[in-house]
Structures are given as C-alpha cells and as structure tokens.
Amino acid sequence: MNVAAPRAAGIDIWLVGICFARVLAYANFMVYAACLPVLMDKWHMSASQAGTISSAFMGGYALSLFFFSRFAERFGAKHIFLLSMYLTALSSLIFAFAAVSYLTGMIFYTLVALTQGGIYTPAIMLFSDRYDSQKRGMAMGFLIASTSVAYACSLLISGLCLQWSGYRLAFWVTGSLPLLGAGLARYIFKTTPNRIHPRTERLSFVRMLRHNRNAQYLTTGYTFHSWEILGMWSWTPAFFASSLALSGKTIGEAAQIGAFLTASMHMVGSFASASMGRLSDRLGRRIILIWLAAISTLLSFSFGWLVWCPIQMLTILGLLYYFTALGDSPVLSTAITEVVDPGYLGSMLAVRSLLGFGAGAIAPLVFGIVIDLTNPKYPPITNWGWAFMTLGIGGVIATWCAFRLRSLTG
C-alpha cells in the first residue's frame, strides 16, 4: 500500500489524460437522449415508456456506482477504474449491435449503465489521493468538467450521425469510442499506485455517518441535486426538439438541432464545473453551493413554461440553467472528500451514489408521466411546465441542505 501524501499539483498530464479517457468512455451516455424524438417514433413509444428507458439506465448506473465504490474501497480505486473501463467498452458495443426496439433498448442500455459506475466514484477517490485540499476543488472541477465534455461530444456525434444516416449509426459510433478510452486509461495508469486506505477510527460506517452532520447534508443535497439535473439531462434535448417542431421543423431536423443545442449547454456545464470548483477553493464550498442551487431551482420552476418562446431566448436560459445546475457537482464531490475520513470514503460515495442516481432514475420517469398527463394529444408536446417543476422540488431541498451545512472552506 502506498501512503504518500496528496500533493498541491496543478493541471498535469495525468489529469488531462484521465479526463480525456473518461470523455471517450462516456461517448454513448447521451446517445439515447439525443435520439429520443426519433426513437419515440421508430420504436412506437409513449413518453412514459421513453422515461422508463432513461430510468432503467439511471437505476442501473446507481447500482453500478454503489458496487464499484465499495470494491474500490476494498481493492483500490485504480484497479476498479480500469475494470470498469474494460467492461464499458464491451457493453457499449453490445448495445450498438443489439438495441433495435423498446425492450432490447432498455435491456442493453441498462447493461451499459451497470458497467460505467467505476469511471466516476473511483476517479473521485483517485483525485482525492493525488491532490490536497487547496487544489482539490480545481482538480475535481476538471474531473466533472470532463464528464460534461463527454456528454456534449456524445450529443454532437449523435446529432451528426442522425443527420447522416439515422440512430443506428449514432449507436455504433458512440459505442466504439469507449474502447479507445480503456486503452488510454491503461497507458496513463502505468505509474499510478493502487492505494487502499485502512480506517483510522473504530467505528462502523453507519455510526460514523450518524455523527457526521455535514456528510448527511452533503449526501441529501447531492441526492436531490441528482434528481434535478438527471431529469433535466434526460428530457432537455426532447424539449428543444419540441420547441423547434412547434416552429415548423420536422421531427428529424428538430432532434438534430436539439442535440446540438444541448451539447453546447453541456460544454457550458464543463466550464461551470472547472470554474466553480476553483472558486470554491477561494470562497469556500458552502457559499457556492447555496447560490448555484438557488438559481437552478428558480430556472427549474420556470423553464418548461417557455417552450413557445423564440429558440434564441431558450438557448440563453438553457445555458444559464446548465451552468448553475452542474456547477455545484464538483463542489459537492470535493466537500464530501474533506468531511469523511479516506477509510470510509468508498462506502460514503457508494451510499451517496445509490441515493443520488436512484433519485435520478426516478426523475425521468416522473417527468414522462407528467408529460403524458398534461399533454393528452401529442406530438408535438406543448405543455412542459409542470414536468420541469417536478425537478424544481429537488432543487429546493438541495438549497436547504446547502444552508444547513456547517462552515466549509476550500
């Protein structure tokens, strides 16, 4: 076991390499959302059925995060990260080949989700080992930013493939890139130690958590932050496509443009992650969490009612929505590494991920059910307000949890 102390490093080749490998590994994470308007027609799905695929994916991802986090605590984050990369490469190719209907799409997209969890929480553990508290917000910001870049690339590639050939090409192209990511990660990790941290306290995880109020508030805040942002990610491309369809675009054109618009918002989200992580190093974690959660909540309550507005206005508001909704992700992840002993961190991330992505699995389904209830005749979907307001409920609770935190500093 290597017990070397974290270092106050800045941006380095290791950080850039791991982030780029994650971009490739997550290449098909948003392909379903990008293709959703087309798939609802091709696979003859209602909004509720479409939501079940997103929910099944997020549920599988939640389980994946839970188990990979526990394994990383026991066997080391490096080994589990690489294992997840290899499994993701395999499952992505299986999905590209086998997903041809509602049922097969749900089964094999969920299989992808079950393999991807080790690319996220073990990476948080690796970054916590490598960077000290004064630079950890910056590093974690780049880690989360790489996820946003991956989602943006997934949407862009999917949109281009939809334009050239259709959803099958989108599945194949995005399903092939994780294999390159696995190879890059293996190369980057050649000299990276595989650390396993013993617990320094003689407390069970449950007793530790019971006495750690900040960990409780951060976990609850993360859970409802995930409800808001994962529900938004699943349906925003379809929302933009609906707005464009109302202005006269065909379903195919609307889906392509909606994917491109949402990709630009994920790129803004990557800037939010990098900048807010760094800002939290300077101003403290708590104040950043409060402001970002409050603003994104206001947007959740208002965004869906504006579907009839010009697409230029929706794009500007969407950019702000994505910035504030995602900007607190690296701050939440950095803060949890600072209030929990490293020996408990894998278990803490496992529980946090199960709750967060479990909530994120339910949110798209609830969103889809509300769409069906409030739009008796579609396409196109014209009433989005009530569905987006369900996401705002999560934002309210996340904001309250940020207020309740005891002082957190960078």
C-alpha positions in Angstrom: 0.0 0.0 0.0 1.4 3.4 -1.0 0.7 6.1 1.7 2.3 9.1 0.1 0.6 12.4 0.9 -1.6 14.2 -1.6 0.2 17.0 -3.5 -0.8 20.5 -4.3 -0.4 20.0 -8.0 -2.0 22.0 -10.8 -3.1 20.8 -14.2 -0.8 18.0 -15.3 -0.5 15.3 -18.0 -2.0 12.7 -15.6 -5.1 14.8 -15.0 -5.6 15.6 -18.7 -5.1 12.0 -19.8 -7.6 10.6 -17.3 -10.2 13.3 -18.2 -9.8 12.5 -21.9 -10.1 8.8 -21.3 -13.4 9.5 -19.5 -14.6 11.6 -22.4 -14.2 8.5 -24.7 -15.7 6.1 -22.1 -18.9 8.2 -21.8 -19.3 8.6 -25.5 -22.7 6.8 -25.6 -24.0 8.1 -22.3 -26.3 10.7 -24.0 -27.0 8.9 -27.3 -30.5 7.8 -26.1 -31.4 11.3 -25.1 -30.1 12.7 -28.4 -32.1 10.1 -30.4 -35.2 10.2 -28.2 -37.5 12.1 -30.6 -36.7 9.7 -33.4 -36.8 6.6 -31.2 -40.2 7.5 -29.8 -41.4 7.3 -33.5 -39.3 4.3 -34.6 -39.9 2.2 -31.5 -43.5 3.4 -31.1 -43.1 4.6 -27.5 -45.2 6.9 -25.3 -43.5 9.5 -23.1 -43.9 7.2 -20.1 -42.2 4.3 -22.0 -39.4 6.6 -23.1 -39.0 7.7 -19.5 -38.7 4.0 -18.4 -35.6 3.5 -20.5 -33.9 6.6 -19.0 -35.0 5.5 -15.5 -33.7 1.9 -16.1 -30.4 3.3 -17.3 -30.1 5.6 -14.2 -31.1 2.8 -11.9 -28.5 0.5 -13.3 -25.9 3.3 -13.1 -26.9 3.9 -9.4 -26.3 0.2 -8.6 -23.1 0.3 -10.6 -21.8 3.3 -8.7 -22.7 1.6 -5.4 -20.9 -1.6 -6.0 -17.8 -0.2 -7.8 -17.4 2.3 -4.9 -17.4 -0.5 -2.4 -15.0 -2.5 -4.5 -12.7 0.5 -4.9 -12.5 0.9 -1.1 -11.6 -2.8 -0.7 -9.4 -3.5 -3.8 -8.1 0.0 -4.7 -9.6 2.7 -6.9 -7.1 2.3 -9.8 -7.8 -1.4 -10.4 -11.6 -0.9 -10.2 -11.4 2.2 -12.5 -9.6 0.1 -15.2 -12.0 -2.8 -14.8 -15.0 -0.5 -15.3 -13.4 1.0 -18.4 -12.9 -2.5 -20.0 -16.5 -3.6 -19.2 -17.9 -0.3 -20.5 -16.1 -0.8 -23.8 -17.6 -4.3 -24.1 -21.2 -3.3 -23.1 -21.2 -0.3 -25.4 -20.5 -2.5 -28.4 -23.2 -4.9 -27.4 -25.7 -2.1 -27.1 -24.8 -0.8 -30.5 -25.4 -4.2 -32.1 -28.5 -5.4 -30.1 -30.7 -2.4 -29.3 -33.4 -2.5 -32.0 -36.6 -2.0 -30.1 -38.1 -0.6 -26.9 -37.4 -3.8 -24.9 -33.9 -4.5 -26.3 -33.1 -0.8 -26.0 -34.0 -0.9 -22.3 -32.2 -4.1 -21.6 -28.9 -3.3 -23.3 -28.8 0.4 -22.4 -29.2 -0.7 -18.8 -26.3 -3.1 -19.3 -24.1 -0.2 -20.3 -25.1 1.6 -17.2 -24.2 -1.4 -15.0 -20.6 -1.2 -16.2 -19.9 2.5 -16.1 -20.0 3.3 -12.4 -16.3 2.6 -11.9 -15.4 5.5 -14.1 -16.9 8.1 -11.7 -16.6 7.4 -8.0 -13.2 5.6 -8.0 -12.0 8.6 -10.0 -13.1 10.8 -7.1 -11.0 8.6 -4.8 -8.0 8.8 -7.1 -8.2 12.6 -7.3 -8.6 12.8 -3.5 -5.4 10.8 -3.1 -3.5 12.9 -5.6 -4.5 16.5 -4.8 -4.5 18.2 -1.4 -7.4 20.4 -0.2 -6.0 23.7 -1.5 -6.1 22.4 -5.1 -8.7 19.6 -4.9 -11.7 21.8 -5.9 -9.8 22.8 -9.1 -8.9 19.1 -9.9 -12.4 17.9 -9.1 -13.8 20.6 -11.3 -11.8 19.3 -14.2 -12.9 15.8 -13.4 -16.6 16.7 -13.5 -16.0 19.0 -16.5 -14.6 16.0 -18.4 -18.0 14.4 -17.8 -19.8 17.4 -19.3 -17.5 17.4 -22.3 -18.2 13.7 -22.8 -21.9 14.3 -22.7 -21.5 17.2 -25.2 -19.4 15.0 -27.5 -22.0 12.2 -27.2 -24.8 14.6 -28.2 -22.7 16.2 -31.0 -21.7 12.9 -32.5 -25.2 11.5 -32.2 -26.7 14.6 -33.9 -24.3 14.3 -36.8 -25.0 10.6 -37.2 -28.7 11.3 -37.1 -28.2 13.8 -39.9 -26.0 11.4 -42.0 -27.7 8.0 -41.5 -30.0 7.7 -38.5 -30.0 6.4 -35.0 -28.3 3.1 -35.8 -25.1 4.9 -36.9 -25.2 7.0 -33.7 -25.3 3.8 -31.7 -22.4 2.3 -33.5 -20.1 5.3 -33.5 -20.7 6.3 -29.9 -20.4 2.6 -28.9 -17.0 2.2 -30.4 -15.2 5.1 -28.7 -15.1 3.6 -25.1 -12.6 1.0 -26.4 -10.1 3.8 -27.1 -10.7 5.3 -23.7 -9.9 2.0 -22.0 -6.6 1.8 -23.9 -5.7 5.4 -22.9 -6.5 4.8 -19.2 -4.3 1.7 -19.1 -1.4 3.8 -20.5 -1.9 6.7 -18.2 -2.1 4.5 -15.1 1.2 2.7 -15.7 2.9 4.5 -12.8 -0.1 5.3 -10.7 -0.1 3.4 -7.4 -3.2 1.4 -6.3 -3.9 2.7 -2.8 -6.1 1.0 -0.2 -6.8 3.1 2.9 -7.3 1.5 6.3 -9.9 3.0 8.6 -8.3 5.1 11.3 -11.4 5.0 13.6 -13.0 2.0 15.2 -16.5 3.0 14.1 -18.8 1.3 11.7 -19.8 3.3 8.7 -23.3 3.8 10.0 -22.1 5.2 13.3 -19.6 7.4 11.5 -22.4 8.8 9.3 -24.7 9.3 12.3 -22.2 11.6 13.9 -21.2 13.5 10.8 -23.9 16.2 10.1 -22.0 17.7 7.2 -21.8 14.3 5.5 -25.6 13.9 6.0 -26.4 17.3 4.5 -24.0 16.8 1.6 -25.4 13.4 0.8 -29.0 14.6 0.9 -28.2 17.7 -1.1 -26.4 15.5 -3.7 -29.4 13.2 -3.9 -31.8 16.0 -4.8 -29.3 17.8 -6.9 -29.2 14.5 -8.9 -33.0 14.4 -9.1 -33.0 17.8 -10.7 -30.0 17.5 -13.1 -30.5 13.9 -14.3 -34.2 14.5 -15.0 -33.2 17.7 -16.9 -30.5 15.9 -18.9 -32.8 13.1 -20.0 -35.5 15.4 -21.4 -33.9 18.7 -22.4 -33.0 17.5 -25.9 -36.6 16.5 -26.5 -37.8 19.8 -25.0 -35.7 21.8 -27.5 -36.8 19.4 -30.3 -40.4 20.1 -29.3 -39.9 23.9 -29.4 -38.3 23.6 -32.8 -41.2 21.4 -34.0 -43.7 24.0 -32.9 -41.9 26.5 -35.1 -42.2 24.2 -38.2 -39.2 21.9 -38.2 -39.6 18.2 -39.0 -39.1 15.6 -36.2 -35.7 14.6 -37.7 -34.5 18.2 -38.0 -35.7 19.1 -34.6 -34.0 16.1 -33.0 -30.6 17.0 -34.7 -30.8 20.7 -33.7 -32.0 19.8 -30.2 -29.0 17.5 -29.7 -26.6 20.2 -30.9 -28.1 22.9 -28.6 -28.0 20.5 -25.6 -24.4 19.7 -26.5 -23.5 23.4 -26.3 -25.1 23.5 -22.9 -23.0 20.6 -21.6 -19.9 22.5 -22.8 -21.0 25.4 -20.7 -21.5 22.9 -17.9 -17.9 21.8 -18.2 -16.8 25.5 -17.8 -19.1 25.7 -14.8 -17.5 22.7 -13.2 -14.0 23.9 -13.7 -14.6 27.5 -12.7 -16.9 26.8 -9.7 -14.5 24.1 -8.4 -11.7 26.6 -8.5 -13.8 29.4 -7.0 -14.9 27.1 -4.1 -11.2 26.7 -3.3 -11.1 30.5 -2.7 -14.5 31.4 -1.3 -15.5 28.2 0.4 -17.7 25.3 -0.5 -20.9 26.4 1.3 -21.5 29.8 -0.3 -21.0 28.4 -3.8 -23.4 25.5 -3.1 -26.1 27.9 -1.8 -26.1 30.3 -4.7 -25.9 27.7 -7.5 -28.6 25.5 -6.1 -31.0 28.5 -5.5 -30.6 29.8 -9.1 -31.0 26.4 -10.8 -34.2 25.9 -8.7 -35.7 29.1 -10.0 -34.9 28.0 -13.5 -36.5 24.6 -13.0 -39.7 26.2 -11.9 -39.8 28.5 -14.9 -38.0 26.9 -17.9 -40.7 24.5 -19.1 -43.4 27.2 -19.4 -41.3 28.9 -22.0 -41.5 26.3 -24.8 -43.3 28.7 -27.1 -40.5 31.4 -26.8 -38.0 32.0 -29.6 -35.3 29.4 -29.7 -32.6 32.1 -29.2 -34.1 33.0 -25.8 -34.5 29.4 -24.8 -30.8 28.8 -25.6 -29.6 31.6 -23.4 -31.8 30.5 -20.5 -30.7 26.9 -21.1 -27.0 27.9 -20.9 -27.6 29.5 -17.5 -29.7 26.5 -16.4 -27.0 24.1 -17.2 -24.3 26.3 -15.7 -26.0 26.6 -12.3 -27.3 23.0 -12.2 -24.0 21.4 -12.9 -21.7 24.0 -11.3 -22.2 22.6 -7.8 -21.3 19.0 -8.8 -17.5 19.3 -8.2 -18.1 21.3 -5.1 -20.3 18.6 -3.6 -17.8 15.9 -4.5 -14.8 17.9 -3.2 -16.7 18.7 0.1 -17.5 15.1 0.8 -13.8 14.1 0.5 -13.0 16.8 3.1 -15.6 15.8 5.7 -15.2 12.0 5.5 -12.1 10.0 6.5 -10.4 8.3 3.5 -11.0 4.9 5.0 -14.8 5.5 4.8 -14.8 7.4 1.5 -15.6 4.4 -0.8 -18.6 3.4 1.4 -19.7 7.1 1.6 -19.5 7.5 -2.2 -21.3 4.2 -2.6 -24.3 5.3 -0.5 -24.3 8.8 -2.0 -24.3 7.4 -5.5 -27.0 4.9 -4.8 -29.3 7.6 -3.4 -28.3 10.3 -5.9 -28.6 8.2 -9.1 -31.5 6.3 -7.6 -33.3 9.6 -7.4 -32.0 10.4 -10.9 -33.5 7.2 -12.1 -37.0 8.1 -10.8 -37.0 11.7 -12.0 -37.1 11.0 -15.8 -40.0 8.5 -15.3 -41.9 11.0 -13.2 -41.2 13.7 -15.8 -42.5 11.4 -18.6 -45.7 10.5 -16.6 -46.4 14.2 -16.0 -45.9 14.9 -19.8 -48.5 12.2 -20.6 -51.0 13.6 -18.0 -50.7 17.2 -19.2 -50.5 16.5 -22.9 -53.4 14.3 -23.8 -52.7 14.8 -27.6 -49.2 14.8 -29.0 -46.9 15.1 -30.9 -45.8 17.8 -30.6 -45.6 18.1 -26.8 -46.8 21.6 -25.9 -47.0 21.6 -22.1 -43.7 21.2 -20.4 -44.1 23.4 -17.4 -45.5 21.0 -14.8 -42.9 18.4 -15.7 -40.0 20.7 -15.2 -41.5 21.9 -11.9 -41.1 18.3 -10.6 -37.3 18.9 -11.0 -37.5 22.1 -9.0 -38.7 20.2 -5.9 -35.3 18.6 -5.8 -33.6 22.0 -6.2 -35.5 23.4 -3.2 -34.3 20.5 -0.9 -30.7 20.8 -2.3 -30.7 24.6 -1.5 -32.0 23.9 2.0 -29.2 21.3 2.6 -26.6 23.8 1.5 -27.9 26.4 4.0 -27.7 23.8 6.8 -24.1 23.0 6.3 -21.6 24.0 8.9 -18.8 26.2 7.6 -16.9 24.5 4.8 -13.7 26.0 3.5 -11.5 25.3 0.5 
